[in-house]
Amino acid sequence: MTSEEIKQTLLQQLKGIAPDTEPEQLQPDDNIRQTLGIDSFDYLQFMVALDEKFGIQTPEEDYGKIQTLRELTEYIEANVKN
């Protein structure tokens, strides 16, 4: 899976949990929660959905370390088994 495919999947998932936002406007280093106004519960739901979608297991202690689109894409790239 390429970085672009991962990014598109992330944007689709964000649109699903925050339908009134425009995730496609996110810049690589924007804080996802702050920029889109997503609360912590929705962000948790987003992370759980990503784990299911990509077949990974993100420890809760990593959630705070993954705040931007770039960080999230790189995290998934590093953890997805090809």
CYANA upper distance limits for C-alpha pairs under 8 A (distance plus 0.5 A):
  1 MET  CA      5 GLU  CA      6.67
  1 MET  CA      6 ILE  CA      7.27
  1 MET  CA     77 GLU  CA      8.50
  1 MET  CA     82 ASN  CA      8.07
  2 THR  CA      6 ILE  CA      6.79
  3 SER  CA      7 LYS  CA      6.59
  3 SER  CA     73 THR  CA      7.10
  3 SER  CA     74 GLU  CA      8.46
  3 SER  CA     77 GLU  CA      7.74
  4 GLU  CA      8 GLN  CA      6.67
  5 GLU  CA      9 THR  CA      6.74
  6 ILE  CA     10 LEU  CA      6.66
  6 ILE  CA     73 THR  CA      6.85
  6 ILE  CA     76 ILE  CA      8.23
  6 ILE  CA     77 GLU  CA      8.41
  7 LYS  CA     11 LEU  CA      6.73
  7 LYS  CA     69 LEU  CA      8.10
  7 LYS  CA     73 THR  CA      6.85
  8 GLN  CA     12 GLN  CA      6.73
  9 THR  CA     13 GLN  CA      6.68
 10 LEU  CA     14 LEU  CA      6.62
 10 LEU  CA     50 LEU  CA      8.11
 11 LEU  CA     15 LYS  CA      6.64
 11 LEU  CA     23 PRO  CA      6.13
 11 LEU  CA     24 GLU  CA      6.86
 12 GLN  CA     16 GLY  CA      6.80
 13 GLN  CA     17 ILE  CA      7.05
 13 GLN  CA     46 PHE  CA      7.28
 13 GLN  CA     49 ALA  CA      7.98
 13 GLN  CA     50 LEU  CA      8.04
 14 LEU  CA     18 ALA  CA      6.36
 14 LEU  CA     19 PRO  CA      8.20
 14 LEU  CA     23 PRO  CA      6.93
 14 LEU  CA     46 PHE  CA      7.26
 15 LYS  CA     19 PRO  CA      5.31
 15 LYS  CA     20 ASP  CA      8.17
 15 LYS  CA     21 THR  CA      7.29
 15 LYS  CA     22 GLU  CA      7.69
 15 LYS  CA     23 PRO  CA      6.95
 17 ILE  CA     42 ASP  CA      6.97
 17 ILE  CA     45 GLN  CA      8.07
 17 ILE  CA     46 PHE  CA      7.16
 18 ALA  CA     38 ILE  CA      7.65
 18 ALA  CA     42 ASP  CA      8.30
 21 THR  CA     36 LEU  CA      6.59
 22 GLU  CA     26 LEU  CA      8.23
 22 GLU  CA     36 LEU  CA      7.92
 23 PRO  CA     36 LEU  CA      7.58
 26 LEU  CA     30 ASP  CA      6.68
 26 LEU  CA     32 ILE  CA      7.90
 26 LEU  CA     35 THR  CA      7.94
 26 LEU  CA     69 LEU  CA      7.97
 27 GLN  CA     69 LEU  CA      7.77
 28 PRO  CA     68 THR  CA      6.94
 28 PRO  CA     69 LEU  CA      5.48
 28 PRO  CA     70 ARG  CA      5.40
 29 ASP  CA     68 THR  CA      5.73
 29 ASP  CA     69 LEU  CA      6.78
 29 ASP  CA     70 ARG  CA      6.58
 29 ASP  CA     71 GLU  CA      8.47
 30 ASP  CA     35 THR  CA      7.04
 30 ASP  CA     67 GLN  CA      8.44
 30 ASP  CA     68 THR  CA      5.91
 30 ASP  CA     69 LEU  CA      7.38
 31 ASN  CA     35 THR  CA      6.31
 31 ASN  CA     67 GLN  CA      5.76
 31 ASN  CA     68 THR  CA      5.20
 31 ASN  CA     69 LEU  CA      7.99
 32 ILE  CA     36 LEU  CA      6.50
 32 ILE  CA     37 GLY  CA      8.49
 32 ILE  CA     38 ILE  CA      8.18
 32 ILE  CA     67 GLN  CA      6.45
 32 ILE  CA     68 THR  CA      5.96
 32 ILE  CA     69 LEU  CA      7.20
 33 ARG  CA     37 GLY  CA      5.95
 33 ARG  CA     38 ILE  CA      5.21
 33 ARG  CA     39 ASP  CA      7.28
 33 ARG  CA     40 SER  CA      8.41
 33 ARG  CA     43 TYR  CA      7.59
 33 ARG  CA     67 GLN  CA      7.84
 34 GLN  CA     38 ILE  CA      7.23
 38 ILE  CA     42 ASP  CA      6.64
 38 ILE  CA     43 TYR  CA      6.87
 39 ASP  CA     43 TYR  CA      6.75
 40 SER  CA     44 LEU  CA      6.60
 41 PHE  CA     45 GLN  CA      6.79
 42 ASP  CA     46 PHE  CA      6.61
 43 TYR  CA     47 MET  CA      6.71
 44 LEU  CA     48 VAL  CA      6.72
 45 GLN  CA     49 ALA  CA      6.62
 46 PHE  CA     50 LEU  CA      6.72
 47 MET  CA     51 ASP  CA      6.76
 47 MET  CA     58 THR  CA      8.24
 47 MET  CA     63 TYR  CA      8.27
 48 VAL  CA     52 GLU  CA      6.91
 49 ALA  CA     53 LYS  CA      6.54
 50 LEU  CA     54 PHE  CA      6.40
 50 LEU  CA     55 GLY  CA      8.42
 50 LEU  CA     56 ILE  CA      8.36
 51 ASP  CA     55 GLY  CA      5.96
 51 ASP  CA     56 ILE  CA      5.27
 51 ASP  CA     57 GLN  CA      6.12
 51 ASP  CA     58 THR  CA      7.08
 52 GLU  CA     56 ILE  CA      7.33
 54 PHE  CA     76 ILE  CA      8.19
 54 PHE  CA     80 VAL  CA      6.98
 55 GLY  CA     80 VAL  CA      7.49
 56 ILE  CA     76 ILE  CA      8.45
 56 ILE  CA     79 ASN  CA      7.05
 56 ILE  CA     80 VAL  CA      6.75
 58 THR  CA     62 ASP  CA      7.16
 58 THR  CA     63 TYR  CA      8.05
 59 PRO  CA     63 TYR  CA      7.72
 61 GLU  CA     65 LYS  CA      8.27
 62 ASP  CA     66 ILE  CA      7.03
 63 TYR  CA     67 GLN  CA      8.07
 66 ILE  CA     71 GLU  CA      5.95
 66 ILE  CA     72 LEU  CA      6.04
 66 ILE  CA     75 TYR  CA      8.16
 67 GLN  CA     71 GLU  CA      7.03
 67 GLN  CA     72 LEU  CA      7.51
 68 THR  CA     72 LEU  CA      6.64
 69 LEU  CA     73 THR  CA      6.56
 70 ARG  CA     74 GLU  CA      6.62
 71 GLU  CA     75 TYR  CA      6.49
 72 LEU  CA     76 ILE  CA      6.66
 73 THR  CA     77 GLU  CA      6.63
 74 GLU  CA     78 ALA  CA      6.64
 75 TYR  CA     79 ASN  CA      6.78
 76 ILE  CA     80 VAL  CA      6.28
